[in-house]
Amino acid sequence: MKWFDYAAPRSLAEALDLLARNPRARPFAGGTDLLVQMRAGQLDPDLLVDLKHIPELNELDCDGSGTLRLGAAVPCCRIYEDERVRRHWPALAEVAEMIGGIPIQSRASLGGNLCNAAPSADSVPVLIALRAVCRIAGPLGERRIAVEEFCTGPGQTVLGPGELLVGFEIPPPEPASGACYLRFTPRAEMDIAVAGAAAAVRLSNGVIAWARVALAAVAPTPLLVREAGDWLADKAPTEENIREAAELARKAAKPITDMRGTAEQRRHLVGVLTRRALQQAIARAREAQP
Ligand SMILES: Cc1cc2nc3c(=O)[nH]c(=O)nc-3n(C[C@H](O)[C@H](O)[C@H](O)COP(=O)(O)OP(=O)(O)OC[C@H]3O[C@@H](n4cnc5c(N)ncnc54)[C@H](O)[C@@H]3O)c2cc1C
């Protein structure tokens, strides 16, 4: 690795100023993607801007409306150790515990998982299913966008020069709602998803009020399958309807063949994982019925 400078700003304003004055600067949180890429010679920033000491990026709290405010640099272990997250957003706690092993989880953030923009990023489908919104800050002020609009291609995001992801806002869980993320990896842990599927569902009066399905590793970006959710809305949570939604997800996937799996295998996995994720999300929604 070539020499680089390091800065650890204590405020968001200071971090934005550093990024504005150094076009070859790179922000980082856990560094578990960035440092690997720098070692491999894929990136050679002149300045690394450490985001871990900025209060807004370390926030993990619920506001008055019950919305979870999750800072972009909060490490996975803080997320899955948080009682409120475990109780109200269990799928989020589970995916934070799925990323890497314990040493990775003590550094890696969900902000980094999203900003790295790998199609296989495990937390992104869950954030999409939970309707999370990104808070972005930059030279022109703050803006918000839905997580599903953040990645524009492999390694590409909507972030403009000098912009930072500050964090996520995750709406409070509705009554009788549940979510789940499942992935297929050849090894049980410390592996990259060959395919992944997240589902979130709300039940009301015996039918599915709304559902969201999002996929990992089967398109150039994490993919929200709107047609699967639209199909399930106002329908009974039957096996037949779940299978049809899983089939819509299978059709929406645009997988490639690479060293981890073939396009055909991935498409098959999308059908299986979506069906199982929906079944588990519905089971959780039933348990959460008032
Ligand atoms: C052994 C190992 C196992 C892994 N297992 C998994 C796994 O199971 N599932 C999985 O999805 N990933 C896995 N990863 C990849 C990685 O750990 C995750 O993507 C992690 O969430 C990245 O978070 P980070 O904070 O370390 O990101 P960093 O490396 O700090 O940053 C990643 C990228 O995002 C940018 N960035 C970071 N924060 C911000 C911000 N707030 N605003 C703007 N840009 C930002 C950085 O410039 C960089 O380009 C693994 C990695 C390793 C080394």
The ligand as an SDF file (V2000), in Angstrom:
LIG
                    3D

 53 58  0  0  0  0  0  0  0  0999 V2000
  -13.6940  -11.4430    6.5590 C   0  0  0  0  0  0  0  0  0  0  0  0
  -14.8270  -10.5990    6.0090 C   0  0  0  0  0  0  0  0  0  0  0  0
  -16.1210  -11.0880    6.0550 C   0  0  0  0  0  0  0  0  0  0  0  0
  -17.1640  -10.3400    5.5330 C   0  0  0  0  0  0  0  0  0  0  0  0
  -18.4300  -10.8560    5.5850 N   0  0  0  0  0  0  0  0  0  0  0  0
  -19.4550  -10.1540    5.0530 C   0  0  0  0  0  0  0  0  0  0  0  0
  -20.7850  -10.6890    5.0620 C   0  0  0  0  0  0  0  0  0  0  0  0
  -21.0450  -11.7910    5.5680 O   0  0  0  0  0  0  0  0  0  0  0  0
  -21.7720   -9.9360    4.4850 N   0  0  0  0  0  0  0  0  0  0  0  0
  -21.5230   -8.7150    3.9230 C   0  0  0  0  0  0  0  0  0  0  0  0
  -22.4710   -8.0910    3.4240 O   0  0  0  0  0  0  0  0  0  0  0  0
  -20.2890   -8.1850    3.9280 N   0  0  0  0  0  0  0  0  0  0  0  0
  -19.2540   -8.8580    4.4650 C   0  0  0  0  0  0  0  0  0  0  0  0
  -17.9840   -8.3310    4.4510 N   0  0  0  0  0  0  0  0  0  0  0  0
  -17.7480   -7.0160    3.8500 C   0  0  0  0  0  0  0  0  0  0  0  0
  -17.7230   -5.8460    4.8920 C   0  0  0  0  0  0  0  0  0  0  0  0
  -17.3330   -6.2840    6.1630 O   0  0  0  0  0  0  0  0  0  0  0  0
  -19.1190   -5.1850    4.9800 C   0  0  0  0  0  0  0  0  0  0  0  0
  -19.5000   -4.6940    3.7240 O   0  0  0  0  0  0  0  0  0  0  0  0
  -19.1500   -4.0660    6.0400 C   0  0  0  0  0  0  0  0  0  0  0  0
  -20.4700   -3.8000    6.3950 O   0  0  0  0  0  0  0  0  0  0  0  0
  -18.4790   -2.7870    5.5670 C   0  0  0  0  0  0  0  0  0  0  0  0
  -18.5690   -1.8320    6.5980 O   0  0  0  0  0  0  0  0  0  0  0  0
  -17.3130   -0.9230    7.0090 P   0  0  0  0  0  0  0  0  0  0  0  0
  -17.7960    0.0190    8.0290 O   0  0  0  0  0  0  0  0  0  0  0  0
  -16.1450   -1.7540    7.3730 O   0  0  0  0  0  0  0  0  0  0  0  0
  -17.0430   -0.2000    5.5990 O   0  0  0  0  0  0  0  0  0  0  0  0
  -15.7010    0.5900    5.1270 P   0  0  0  0  0  0  0  0  0  0  0  0
  -14.7080   -0.3990    4.6560 O   0  0  0  0  0  0  0  0  0  0  0  0
  -15.3120    1.5320    6.2000 O   0  0  0  0  0  0  0  0  0  0  0  0
  -16.3010    1.4010    3.9170 O   0  0  0  0  0  0  0  0  0  0  0  0
  -16.8020    0.7360    2.7800 C   0  0  0  0  0  0  0  0  0  0  0  0
  -16.9820    1.7480    1.6410 C   0  0  0  0  0  0  0  0  0  0  0  0
  -17.9820    2.6880    1.9760 O   0  0  0  0  0  0  0  0  0  0  0  0
  -17.4490    4.0190    2.0330 C   0  0  0  0  0  0  0  0  0  0  0  0
  -18.0800    4.5960    3.2240 N   0  0  0  0  0  0  0  0  0  0  0  0
  -18.1120    4.0410    4.4550 C   0  0  0  0  0  0  0  0  0  0  0  0
  -18.8950    4.7780    5.2720 N   0  0  0  0  0  0  0  0  0  0  0  0
  -19.3430    5.8140    4.5260 C   0  0  0  0  0  0  0  0  0  0  0  0
  -20.2060    6.9220    4.8050 C   0  0  0  0  0  0  0  0  0  0  0  0
  -20.7860    7.0850    6.0110 N   0  0  0  0  0  0  0  0  0  0  0  0
  -20.4690    7.8130    3.8230 N   0  0  0  0  0  0  0  0  0  0  0  0
  -19.8990    7.6480    2.5950 C   0  0  0  0  0  0  0  0  0  0  0  0
  -19.0940    6.6270    2.2610 N   0  0  0  0  0  0  0  0  0  0  0  0
  -18.8130    5.7140    3.2330 C   0  0  0  0  0  0  0  0  0  0  0  0
  -15.9480    3.8740    2.0970 C   0  0  0  0  0  0  0  0  0  0  0  0
  -15.2770    4.9610    1.4740 O   0  0  0  0  0  0  0  0  0  0  0  0
  -15.7370    2.5740    1.3260 C   0  0  0  0  0  0  0  0  0  0  0  0
  -15.7470    2.8340   -0.0580 O   0  0  0  0  0  0  0  0  0  0  0  0
  -16.9150   -9.0620    4.9650 C   0  0  0  0  0  0  0  0  0  0  0  0
  -15.6140   -8.5590    4.9400 C   0  0  0  0  0  0  0  0  0  0  0  0
  -14.5630   -9.3070    5.4590 C   0  0  0  0  0  0  0  0  0  0  0  0
  -13.1630   -8.7330    5.4290 C   0  0  0  0  0  0  0  0  0  0  0  0
  1  2  1  0
  2  3  1  0
  2 52  2  0
  3  4  2  0
  4  5  1  0
  4 50  1  0
  5  6  2  0
  6  7  1  0
  6 13  1  0
  7  8  2  0
  7  9  1  0
  9 10  1  0
 10 11  2  0
 10 12  1  0
 12 13  2  0
 13 14  1  0
 14 15  1  0
 14 50  1  0
 15 16  1  0
 16 17  1  0
 16 18  1  0
 18 19  1  0
 18 20  1  0
 20 21  1  0
 20 22  1  0
 22 23  1  0
 23 24  1  0
 24 25  2  0
 24 26  1  0
 24 27  1  0
 27 28  1  0
 28 29  2  0
 28 30  1  0
 28 31  1  0
 31 32  1  0
 32 33  1  0
 33 34  1  0
 33 48  1  0
 34 35  1  0
 35 36  1  0
 35 46  1  0
 36 37  1  0
 36 45  1  0
 37 38  2  0
 38 39  1  0
 39 40  1  0
 39 45  2  0
 40 41  1  0
 40 42  2  0
 42 43  1  0
 43 44  2  0
 44 45  1  0
 46 47  1  0
 46 48  1  0
 48 49  1  0
 50 51  2  0
 51 52  1  0
 52 53  1  0
M  END
$$$$
